[in-house]
Amino acid sequence: MSAQFNLLHFFGRKFKELGEELSRQLVSKYFWRDLLVVFAGVLIYTVGFSFLIYPQRVTTGGLMGISNIITIITGVPVDVPYNLINITLLVIAFLFLDKNFFIKTLIGIGLLAVIVPIATRYVIPDPSNEAYWHLMVLKDQPLLALILGSMMTGLGLGFVFSVNGSTGGTDVIVALISRYRNMSFSRLYVATDSTVVLFSFIANVYLADIKIDPLVAFDKIVMSFIQVVLLGITMDWYTSGNRQSIQFLIFSQKYKEINDAITSRLHRGCTILEATGGYTGQPQKVLLVVVRKQQSVAISRVIEEIDPKAFVSQGAVKGVYGEGFESLKSLK
């Protein structure tokens, strides 16, 4: 009975936190703008994947790559495994990750669940019969299609990540592992995508209904690695170096409210420093906050919301090591 009560209390607290965060977001002047950015990102990603990458039987990384492998093996439309796995990962994000991240991830997943099936089924109504493939862009130039598609998918993801959202899938797994283990996002993405791409070779050669010659499959896996690299480069270019960290020095009479908002809503730690005004000689408090670059916008919004007159110093930090960032072992 005690375990059941604790479980109900746990879920009740999670739904309460979600409701509070949603209430804040709906009245925020930034929320609807972020929603448009997420929609634009999903649209760009869908066009790049559905019209340029998916018809080439080139496996992408992440959950879309896993779903594509399942489609190659079973012939099931790509959106079916994609949505089933995403629902499971969405539950995990709700239980263990930031509620702001969850809300925007839910929106991203919802948009993809509608747009991707429409696009892929329109371009390729019957994957087993190329005679019925429509609007397959650059069919006779697969490398060019791959380059353009990779850049578009990377740009689309960059749009979504820039507003602290995601498109679900392995983004949720990476965010979860990064939260509880001191591993960088880039290494986790490389490990995940490389595994998916390598398995695509086995799927295309040995498991697919329409098997591919090993030499042709090798060409595909090379193209898949090119896709993974180009996607990452484009995404990093748009987000201007997501792996950087930002240090804030916040001078405000409302430092307590800002500290509480950052720690409770963004789940980042703050350090309260004692300072003395050089001109006035009066004692004051200064907040020191170090966050990953993708959270810097959220920090700025919290400060503006609570104290628009706050004095803020913001600077890029080359390396941050310790809990929540890079492991100290990487200094060796």
BALOBA-1460 file (C-alpha; in Angstrom, 3 decimals):
// residues 332
<rec num="1" residu="m" x="0.000" y="0.000" z="0.000"/>
<rec num="2" residu="s" x="2.867" y="2.339" z="0.869"/>
<rec num="3" residu="a" x="4.600" y="1.672" z="-2.475"/>
<rec num="4" residu="q" x="1.326" y="2.297" z="-4.341"/>
<rec num="5" residu="f" x="0.810" y="5.557" z="-2.451"/>
<rec num="6" residu="n" x="4.330" y="6.730" z="-3.226"/>
<rec num="7" residu="l" x="3.867" y="5.909" z="-6.906"/>
<rec num="8" residu="l" x="0.613" y="7.870" z="-7.065"/>
<rec num="9" residu="h" x="2.265" y="10.756" z="-5.249"/>
<rec num="10" residu="f" x="5.187" y="10.654" z="-7.729"/>
<rec num="11" residu="f" x="2.912" y="10.819" z="-10.775"/>
<rec num="12" residu="g" x="0.731" y="13.460" z="-9.138"/>
<rec num="13" residu="r" x="3.763" y="15.653" z="-8.499"/>
<rec num="14" residu="k" x="4.947" y="15.217" z="-12.101"/>
<rec num="15" residu="f" x="1.558" y="16.250" z="-13.513"/>
<rec num="16" residu="k" x="1.438" y="19.221" z="-11.147"/>
<rec num="17" residu="e" x="4.886" y="20.358" z="-12.304"/>
<rec num="18" residu="l" x="3.786" y="19.936" z="-15.927"/>
<rec num="19" residu="g" x="0.640" y="21.985" z="-15.345"/>
<rec num="20" residu="e" x="2.591" y="24.785" z="-13.673"/>
<rec num="21" residu="e" x="5.154" y="24.891" z="-16.473"/>
<rec num="22" residu="l" x="2.439" y="24.852" z="-19.156"/>
<rec num="23" residu="s" x="0.629" y="27.725" z="-17.410"/>
<rec num="24" residu="r" x="3.835" y="29.778" z="-17.449"/>
<rec num="25" residu="q" x="4.546" y="28.965" z="-21.085"/>
<rec num="26" residu="l" x="1.069" y="29.841" z="-22.372"/>
<rec num="27" residu="v" x="1.234" y="33.384" z="-21.000"/>
<rec num="28" residu="s" x="4.862" y="33.886" z="-22.026"/>
<rec num="29" residu="k" x="5.442" y="36.217" z="-24.962"/>
<rec num="30" residu="y" x="8.153" y="33.843" z="-26.184"/>
<rec num="31" residu="f" x="6.134" y="30.628" z="-26.253"/>
<rec num="32" residu="w" x="4.252" y="31.195" z="-29.503"/>
<rec num="33" residu="r" x="7.384" y="32.427" z="-31.232"/>
<rec num="34" residu="d" x="9.177" y="29.262" z="-30.121"/>
<rec num="35" residu="l" x="6.246" y="27.263" z="-31.465"/>
<rec num="36" residu="l" x="6.715" y="28.796" z="-34.922"/>
<rec num="37" residu="v" x="10.444" y="27.987" z="-34.789"/>
<rec num="38" residu="v" x="9.685" y="24.351" z="-33.882"/>
<rec num="39" residu="f" x="7.137" y="24.121" z="-36.723"/>
<rec num="40" residu="a" x="9.602" y="25.577" z="-39.231"/>
<rec num="41" residu="g" x="12.305" y="23.185" z="-38.040"/>
<rec num="42" residu="v" x="10.046" y="20.145" z="-38.333"/>
<rec num="43" residu="l" x="8.931" y="21.215" z="-41.799"/>
<rec num="44" residu="i" x="12.517" y="21.672" z="-43.040"/>
<rec num="45" residu="y" x="13.541" y="18.340" z="-41.495"/>
<rec num="46" residu="t" x="10.600" y="16.516" z="-43.103"/>
<rec num="47" residu="v" x="11.324" y="17.874" z="-46.578"/>
<rec num="48" residu="g" x="15.003" y="16.946" z="-46.331"/>
<rec num="49" residu="f" x="14.310" y="13.445" z="-45.049"/>
<rec num="50" residu="s" x="11.194" y="12.488" z="-47.042"/>
<rec num="51" residu="f" x="12.099" y="13.940" z="-50.442"/>
<rec num="52" residu="l" x="15.869" y="13.545" z="-50.487"/>
<rec num="53" residu="i" x="17.154" y="10.905" z="-48.023"/>
<rec num="54" residu="y" x="14.401" y="8.331" z="-47.463"/>
<rec num="55" residu="p" x="13.914" y="7.405" z="-51.176"/>
<rec num="56" residu="q" x="17.656" y="6.682" z="-51.523"/>
<rec num="57" residu="r" x="17.504" y="3.885" z="-48.895"/>
<rec num="58" residu="v" x="20.219" y="5.714" z="-46.998"/>
<rec num="59" residu="t" x="19.824" y="5.101" z="-43.288"/>
<rec num="60" residu="t" x="20.026" y="8.172" z="-41.099"/>
<rec num="61" residu="g" x="21.093" y="8.159" z="-37.476"/>
<rec num="62" residu="g" x="18.786" y="8.410" z="-34.495"/>
<rec num="63" residu="l" x="15.261" y="7.084" z="-34.165"/>
<rec num="64" residu="m" x="14.408" y="7.877" z="-37.777"/>
<rec num="65" residu="g" x="17.330" y="5.677" z="-38.809"/>
<rec num="66" residu="i" x="16.119" y="2.850" z="-36.551"/>
<rec num="67" residu="s" x="12.619" y="3.191" z="-37.987"/>
<rec num="68" residu="n" x="14.028" y="3.201" z="-41.510"/>
<rec num="69" residu="i" x="15.859" y="-0.091" z="-40.788"/>
<rec num="70" residu="i" x="12.620" y="-1.636" z="-39.505"/>
<rec num="71" residu="t" x="10.911" y="-0.479" z="-42.704"/>
<rec num="72" residu="i" x="13.678" y="-2.032" z="-44.829"/>
<rec num="73" residu="i" x="13.274" y="-5.365" z="-43.014"/>
<rec num="74" residu="t" x="9.490" y="-5.556" z="-42.640"/>
<rec num="75" residu="g" x="8.038" y="-3.230" z="-45.241"/>
<rec num="76" residu="v" x="6.005" y="-1.498" z="-42.526"/>
<rec num="77" residu="p" x="5.555" y="2.251" z="-43.198"/>
<rec num="78" residu="v" x="8.328" y="4.190" z="-41.489"/>
<rec num="79" residu="d" x="5.966" y="6.247" z="-39.336"/>
<rec num="80" residu="v" x="4.571" y="3.185" z="-37.502"/>
<rec num="81" residu="p" x="7.731" y="2.117" z="-35.583"/>
<rec num="82" residu="y" x="8.747" y="5.764" z="-35.303"/>
<rec num="83" residu="n" x="5.583" y="6.745" z="-33.451"/>
<rec num="84" residu="l" x="5.453" y="3.612" z="-31.267"/>
<rec num="85" residu="i" x="9.026" y="4.064" z="-30.022"/>
<rec num="86" residu="n" x="8.529" y="7.798" z="-29.631"/>
<rec num="87" residu="i" x="5.522" y="7.322" z="-27.348"/>
<rec num="88" residu="t" x="7.640" y="5.184" z="-25.029"/>
<rec num="89" residu="l" x="10.472" y="7.720" z="-25.011"/>
<rec num="90" residu="l" x="7.984" y="10.526" z="-24.432"/>
<rec num="91" residu="v" x="6.808" y="8.837" z="-21.231"/>
<rec num="92" residu="i" x="10.455" y="8.616" z="-20.103"/>
<rec num="93" residu="a" x="10.961" y="12.335" z="-20.869"/>
<rec num="94" residu="f" x="7.845" y="13.191" z="-18.836"/>
<rec num="95" residu="l" x="9.090" y="11.248" z="-15.813"/>
<rec num="96" residu="f" x="12.739" y="12.237" z="-15.718"/>
<rec num="97" residu="l" x="13.485" y="15.363" z="-17.791"/>
<rec num="98" residu="d" x="12.815" y="19.105" z="-17.644"/>
<rec num="99" residu="k" x="9.120" y="19.974" z="-18.184"/>
<rec num="100" residu="n" x="9.897" y="22.832" z="-20.576"/>
<rec num="101" residu="f" x="11.934" y="20.382" z="-22.659"/>
<rec num="102" residu="f" x="9.075" y="17.864" z="-22.446"/>
<rec num="103" residu="i" x="6.423" y="20.327" z="-23.655"/>
<rec num="104" residu="k" x="8.408" y="21.373" z="-26.713"/>
<rec num="105" residu="t" x="9.417" y="17.773" z="-27.394"/>
<rec num="106" residu="l" x="5.746" y="16.783" z="-27.268"/>
<rec num="107" residu="i" x="4.951" y="19.505" z="-29.799"/>
<rec num="108" residu="g" x="7.839" y="18.410" z="-32.043"/>
<rec num="109" residu="i" x="6.775" y="14.759" z="-31.899"/>
<rec num="110" residu="g" x="3.147" y="15.676" z="-32.575"/>
<rec num="111" residu="l" x="4.073" y="17.693" z="-35.654"/>
<rec num="112" residu="l" x="6.350" y="14.929" z="-36.985"/>
<rec num="113" residu="a" x="3.650" y="12.308" z="-36.356"/>
<rec num="114" residu="v" x="1.366" y="14.216" z="-38.724"/>
<rec num="115" residu="i" x="3.770" y="15.626" z="-41.333"/>
<rec num="116" residu="v" x="6.226" y="12.723" z="-41.854"/>
<rec num="117" residu="p" x="3.558" y="10.071" z="-42.733"/>
<rec num="118" residu="i" x="1.944" y="12.422" z="-45.234"/>
<rec num="119" residu="a" x="5.261" y="13.274" z="-46.880"/>
<rec num="120" residu="t" x="6.775" y="9.764" z="-47.016"/>
<rec num="121" residu="r" x="3.589" y="8.103" z="-48.283"/>
<rec num="122" residu="y" x="3.119" y="10.773" z="-50.910"/>
<rec num="123" residu="v" x="6.681" y="10.483" z="-52.181"/>
<rec num="124" residu="i" x="6.748" y="6.655" z="-52.013"/>
<rec num="125" residu="p" x="3.230" y="5.171" z="-51.893"/>
<rec num="126" residu="d" x="4.589" y="1.632" z="-52.409"/>
<rec num="127" residu="p" x="8.227" y="1.052" z="-51.280"/>
<rec num="128" residu="s" x="8.392" y="-2.300" z="-53.132"/>
<rec num="129" residu="n" x="7.553" y="-0.823" z="-56.543"/>
<rec num="130" residu="e" x="9.726" y="1.999" z="-57.835"/>
<rec num="131" residu="a" x="7.315" y="2.563" z="-60.720"/>
<rec num="132" residu="y" x="4.929" y="4.194" z="-58.259"/>
<rec num="133" residu="w" x="7.469" y="6.448" z="-56.541"/>
<rec num="134" residu="h" x="6.504" y="10.083" z="-56.935"/>
<rec num="135" residu="l" x="8.424" y="13.320" z="-56.378"/>
<rec num="136" residu="m" x="11.685" y="11.523" z="-55.630"/>
<rec num="137" residu="v" x="13.985" y="14.535" z="-55.902"/>
<rec num="138" residu="l" x="17.352" y="14.092" z="-57.659"/>
<rec num="139" residu="k" x="16.738" y="10.373" z="-58.294"/>
<rec num="140" residu="d" x="19.740" y="10.095" z="-60.624"/>
<rec num="141" residu="q" x="22.041" y="12.128" z="-58.359"/>
<rec num="142" residu="p" x="21.979" y="10.343" z="-54.978"/>
<rec num="143" residu="l" x="25.095" y="12.065" z="-53.593"/>
<rec num="144" residu="l" x="23.728" y="15.533" z="-54.277"/>
<rec num="145" residu="a" x="20.382" y="14.495" z="-52.821"/>
<rec num="146" residu="l" x="22.164" y="13.210" z="-49.727"/>
<rec num="147" residu="i" x="24.139" y="16.424" z="-49.249"/>
<rec num="148" residu="l" x="21.082" y="18.658" z="-49.593"/>
<rec num="149" residu="g" x="18.925" y="16.361" z="-47.473"/>
<rec num="150" residu="s" x="21.537" y="16.171" z="-44.703"/>
<rec num="151" residu="m" x="21.909" y="19.933" z="-44.598"/>
<rec num="152" residu="m" x="18.142" y="20.400" z="-44.450"/>
<rec num="153" residu="t" x="17.649" y="17.844" z="-41.676"/>
<rec num="154" residu="g" x="20.546" y="19.351" z="-39.703"/>
<rec num="155" residu="l" x="19.134" y="22.844" z="-40.130"/>
<rec num="156" residu="g" x="15.680" y="21.658" z="-39.069"/>
<rec num="157" residu="l" x="17.038" y="20.051" z="-35.907"/>
<rec num="158" residu="g" x="19.065" y="23.187" z="-35.207"/>
<rec num="159" residu="f" x="15.853" y="25.239" z="-35.301"/>
<rec num="160" residu="v" x="14.177" y="22.948" z="-32.775"/>
<rec num="161" residu="f" x="17.179" y="22.633" z="-30.440"/>
<rec num="162" residu="s" x="17.712" y="26.413" z="-30.426"/>
<rec num="163" residu="v" x="14.467" y="26.866" z="-28.434"/>
<rec num="164" residu="n" x="15.230" y="24.034" z="-25.958"/>
<rec num="165" residu="g" x="13.086" y="21.483" z="-27.777"/>
<rec num="166" residu="s" x="13.656" y="18.230" z="-29.604"/>
<rec num="167" residu="t" x="11.998" y="15.959" z="-32.132"/>
<rec num="168" residu="g" x="11.919" y="13.065" z="-29.672"/>
<rec num="169" residu="g" x="13.596" y="9.774" z="-30.443"/>
<rec num="170" residu="t" x="17.209" y="9.321" z="-29.439"/>
<rec num="171" residu="d" x="17.355" y="13.005" z="-28.435"/>
<rec num="172" residu="v" x="15.460" y="11.943" z="-25.310"/>
<rec num="173" residu="i" x="17.896" y="9.088" z="-24.639"/>
<rec num="174" residu="v" x="20.887" y="11.378" z="-25.105"/>
<rec num="175" residu="a" x="19.383" y="14.040" z="-22.824"/>
<rec num="176" residu="l" x="18.605" y="11.426" z="-20.164"/>
<rec num="177" residu="i" x="22.072" y="9.843" z="-20.213"/>
<rec num="178" residu="s" x="23.758" y="13.256" z="-20.263"/>
<rec num="179" residu="r" x="21.781" y="14.287" z="-17.186"/>
<rec num="180" residu="y" x="22.827" y="11.340" z="-15.056"/>
<rec num="181" residu="r" x="26.250" y="10.597" z="-16.566"/>
<rec num="182" residu="n" x="29.038" y="13.063" z="-17.299"/>
<rec num="183" residu="m" x="29.126" y="12.405" z="-21.037"/>
<rec num="184" residu="s" x="28.996" y="15.041" z="-23.749"/>
<rec num="185" residu="f" x="26.085" y="15.228" z="-26.181"/>
<rec num="186" residu="s" x="28.415" y="14.944" z="-29.171"/>
<rec num="187" residu="r" x="29.938" y="11.620" z="-28.056"/>
<rec num="188" residu="l" x="26.535" y="10.144" z="-27.296"/>
<rec num="189" residu="y" x="25.167" y="11.172" z="-30.692"/>
<rec num="190" residu="v" x="28.189" y="9.755" z="-32.512"/>
<rec num="191" residu="a" x="27.927" y="6.444" z="-30.648"/>
<rec num="192" residu="t" x="24.168" y="6.132" z="-31.283"/>
<rec num="193" residu="d" x="24.221" y="7.158" z="-34.932"/>
<rec num="194" residu="s" x="27.262" y="5.013" z="-35.759"/>
<rec num="195" residu="t" x="25.572" y="1.936" z="-34.314"/>
<rec num="196" residu="v" x="22.434" y="2.561" z="-36.354"/>
<rec num="197" residu="v" x="24.391" y="3.164" z="-39.554"/>
<rec num="198" residu="l" x="26.474" y="-0.014" z="-39.129"/>
<rec num="199" residu="f" x="23.354" y="-2.106" z="-38.550"/>
<rec num="200" residu="s" x="21.823" y="-0.642" z="-41.707"/>
<rec num="201" residu="f" x="24.449" y="-2.539" z="-43.725"/>
<rec num="202" residu="i" x="23.303" y="-5.857" z="-42.215"/>
<rec num="203" residu="a" x="19.644" y="-4.936" z="-42.767"/>
<rec num="204" residu="n" x="20.090" y="-4.000" z="-46.420"/>
<rec num="205" residu="v" x="22.235" y="-7.036" z="-47.315"/>
<rec num="206" residu="y" x="20.759" y="-9.879" z="-45.261"/>
<rec num="207" residu="l" x="17.383" y="-8.926" z="-43.777"/>
<rec num="208" residu="a" x="15.546" y="-6.744" z="-46.283"/>
<rec num="209" residu="d" x="12.691" y="-8.035" z="-48.456"/>
<rec num="210" residu="i" x="14.455" y="-6.438" z="-51.400"/>
<rec num="211" residu="k" x="18.093" y="-7.254" z="-50.645"/>
<rec num="212" residu="i" x="20.948" y="-5.080" z="-51.862"/>
<rec num="213" residu="d" x="24.245" y="-6.342" z="-53.256"/>
<rec num="214" residu="p" x="27.005" y="-6.057" z="-50.579"/>
<rec num="215" residu="l" x="29.051" y="-3.686" z="-52.744"/>
<rec num="216" residu="v" x="26.021" y="-1.460" z="-53.255"/>
<rec num="217" residu="a" x="25.242" y="-1.668" z="-49.511"/>
<rec num="218" residu="f" x="28.801" y="-0.595" z="-48.756"/>
<rec num="219" residu="d" x="28.240" y="2.493" z="-50.875"/>
<rec num="220" residu="k" x="25.059" y="3.109" z="-48.868"/>
<rec num="221" residu="i" x="26.851" y="2.864" z="-45.523"/>
<rec num="222" residu="v" x="29.520" y="5.309" z="-46.697"/>
<rec num="223" residu="m" x="26.743" y="7.690" z="-47.717"/>
<rec num="224" residu="s" x="25.093" y="7.147" z="-44.330"/>
<rec num="225" residu="f" x="28.254" y="8.198" z="-42.508"/>
<rec num="226" residu="i" x="28.456" y="11.256" z="-44.773"/>
<rec num="227" residu="q" x="24.853" y="12.044" z="-43.832"/>
<rec num="228" residu="v" x="25.545" y="11.786" z="-40.104"/>
<rec num="229" residu="v" x="28.588" y="14.074" z="-40.336"/>
<rec num="230" residu="l" x="26.881" y="16.672" z="-42.551"/>
<rec num="231" residu="l" x="23.818" y="16.746" z="-40.304"/>
<rec num="232" residu="g" x="25.989" y="17.364" z="-37.244"/>
<rec num="233" residu="i" x="28.051" y="20.061" z="-38.951"/>
<rec num="234" residu="t" x="24.953" y="21.921" z="-40.133"/>
<rec num="235" residu="m" x="23.250" y="21.663" z="-36.762"/>
<rec num="236" residu="d" x="26.368" y="22.921" z="-34.931"/>
<rec num="237" residu="w" x="26.734" y="25.745" z="-37.437"/>
<rec num="238" residu="y" x="23.178" y="26.940" z="-36.846"/>
<rec num="239" residu="t" x="23.262" y="26.678" z="-33.085"/>
<rec num="240" residu="s" x="26.692" y="28.420" z="-33.025"/>
<rec num="241" residu="g" x="28.494" y="25.812" z="-31.027"/>
<rec num="242" residu="n" x="26.007" y="24.130" z="-28.682"/>
<rec num="243" residu="r" x="28.865" y="22.502" z="-26.784"/>
<rec num="244" residu="q" x="30.018" y="25.869" z="-25.449"/>
<rec num="245" residu="s" x="29.026" y="26.959" z="-21.976"/>
<rec num="246" residu="i" x="27.940" y="30.429" z="-20.892"/>
<rec num="247" residu="q" x="28.734" y="32.149" z="-17.603"/>
<rec num="248" residu="f" x="26.297" y="34.724" z="-16.208"/>
<rec num="249" residu="l" x="27.002" y="37.312" z="-13.510"/>
<rec num="250" residu="i" x="23.645" y="38.716" z="-12.416"/>
<rec num="251" residu="f" x="23.407" y="41.897" z="-10.319"/>
<rec num="252" residu="s" x="19.858" y="42.332" z="-9.030"/>
<rec num="253" residu="q" x="17.967" y="43.272" z="-5.876"/>
<rec num="254" residu="k" x="15.659" y="40.365" z="-6.710"/>
<rec num="255" residu="y" x="18.463" y="37.817" z="-6.682"/>
<rec num="256" residu="k" x="16.475" y="35.444" z="-4.455"/>
<rec num="257" residu="e" x="13.561" y="35.243" z="-6.913"/>
<rec num="258" residu="i" x="15.925" y="34.788" z="-9.855"/>
<rec num="259" residu="n" x="17.867" y="32.096" z="-7.995"/>
<rec num="260" residu="d" x="14.661" y="30.213" z="-7.113"/>
<rec num="261" residu="a" x="13.374" y="30.404" z="-10.699"/>
<rec num="262" residu="i" x="16.636" y="29.153" z="-12.223"/>
<rec num="263" residu="t" x="17.012" y="26.275" z="-9.769"/>
<rec num="264" residu="s" x="13.364" y="25.142" z="-9.790"/>
<rec num="265" residu="r" x="12.346" y="25.797" z="-13.393"/>
<rec num="266" residu="l" x="15.608" y="25.244" z="-15.294"/>
<rec num="267" residu="h" x="17.231" y="22.851" z="-12.815"/>
<rec num="268" residu="r" x="20.566" y="24.662" z="-12.903"/>
<rec num="269" residu="g" x="22.634" y="25.550" z="-9.844"/>
<rec num="270" residu="c" x="23.467" y="29.117" z="-8.830"/>
<rec num="271" residu="t" x="26.219" y="30.515" z="-6.612"/>
<rec num="272" residu="i" x="25.467" y="33.612" z="-4.519"/>
<rec num="273" residu="l" x="28.539" y="35.831" z="-4.204"/>
<rec num="274" residu="e" x="29.108" y="38.603" z="-1.675"/>
<rec num="275" residu="a" x="30.097" y="41.895" z="-3.329"/>
<rec num="276" residu="t" x="30.519" y="45.562" z="-2.458"/>
<rec num="277" residu="g" x="29.666" y="48.436" z="-4.755"/>
<rec num="278" residu="g" x="32.828" y="50.325" z="-5.670"/>
<rec num="279" residu="y" x="31.035" y="53.696" z="-5.872"/>
<rec num="280" residu="t" x="28.318" y="53.317" z="-3.239"/>
<rec num="281" residu="g" x="30.231" y="51.082" z="-0.856"/>
<rec num="282" residu="q" x="27.002" y="49.198" z="-0.258"/>
<rec num="283" residu="p" x="27.003" y="45.384" z="0.089"/>
<rec num="284" residu="q" x="25.096" y="43.434" z="-2.545"/>
<rec num="285" residu="k" x="24.576" y="39.914" z="-3.815"/>
<rec num="286" residu="v" x="25.707" y="38.630" z="-7.203"/>
<rec num="287" residu="l" x="24.457" y="35.425" z="-8.824"/>
<rec num="288" residu="l" x="26.978" y="33.293" z="-10.705"/>
<rec num="289" residu="v" x="25.419" y="30.817" z="-13.142"/>
<rec num="290" residu="v" x="27.149" y="28.541" z="-15.662"/>
<rec num="291" residu="v" x="24.934" y="26.742" z="-18.227"/>
<rec num="292" residu="r" x="25.200" y="25.039" z="-21.585"/>
<rec num="293" residu="k" x="24.816" y="27.469" z="-24.455"/>
<rec num="294" residu="q" x="21.400" y="26.169" z="-25.508"/>
<rec num="295" residu="q" x="20.030" y="27.183" z="-22.086"/>
<rec num="296" residu="s" x="21.376" y="30.742" z="-22.207"/>
<rec num="297" residu="v" x="18.206" y="32.071" z="-23.856"/>
<rec num="298" residu="a" x="16.045" y="30.503" z="-21.136"/>
<rec num="299" residu="i" x="18.241" y="32.098" z="-18.427"/>
<rec num="300" residu="s" x="17.963" y="35.520" z="-20.089"/>
<rec num="301" residu="r" x="14.189" y="35.195" z="-20.273"/>
<rec num="302" residu="v" x="13.919" y="34.317" z="-16.584"/>
<rec num="303" residu="i" x="16.007" y="37.387" z="-15.628"/>
<rec num="304" residu="e" x="13.958" y="39.707" z="-17.855"/>
<rec num="305" residu="e" x="10.699" y="38.285" z="-16.497"/>
<rec num="306" residu="i" x="11.633" y="38.842" z="-12.832"/>
<rec num="307" residu="d" x="13.805" y="41.972" z="-12.998"/>
<rec num="308" residu="p" x="14.001" y="43.818" z="-16.338"/>
<rec num="309" residu="k" x="16.369" y="46.347" z="-14.717"/>
<rec num="310" residu="a" x="18.952" y="43.732" z="-13.660"/>
<rec num="311" residu="f" x="22.573" y="44.243" z="-14.694"/>
<rec num="312" residu="v" x="23.861" y="41.099" z="-16.418"/>
<rec num="313" residu="s" x="27.307" y="40.118" z="-17.662"/>
<rec num="314" residu="q" x="27.409" y="37.172" z="-20.085"/>
<rec num="315" residu="g" x="30.547" y="35.492" z="-21.403"/>
<rec num="316" residu="a" x="31.514" y="32.329" z="-23.262"/>
<rec num="317" residu="v" x="33.417" y="29.734" z="-21.233"/>
<rec num="318" residu="k" x="35.860" y="27.502" z="-23.087"/>
<rec num="319" residu="g" x="35.577" y="24.516" z="-20.768"/>
<rec num="320" residu="v" x="33.388" y="23.590" z="-17.790"/>
<rec num="321" residu="y" x="34.082" y="20.407" z="-15.847"/>
<rec num="322" residu="g" x="32.144" y="18.734" z="-13.078"/>
<rec num="323" residu="e" x="28.621" y="17.532" z="-12.376"/>
<rec num="324" residu="g" x="26.248" y="18.348" z="-15.238"/>
<rec num="325" residu="f" x="29.060" y="19.195" z="-17.667"/>
<rec num="326" residu="e" x="32.201" y="17.484" z="-18.947"/>
<rec num="327" residu="s" x="33.946" y="14.875" z="-16.818"/>
<rec num="328" residu="l" x="37.119" y="15.918" z="-15.020"/>
<rec num="329" residu="k" x="38.764" y="12.905" z="-16.701"/>
<rec num="330" residu="s" x="38.696" y="14.794" z="-20.017"/>
<rec num="331" residu="l" x="41.286" y="17.206" z="-18.579"/>
<rec num="332" residu="k" x="43.892" y="14.452" z="-18.480"/>
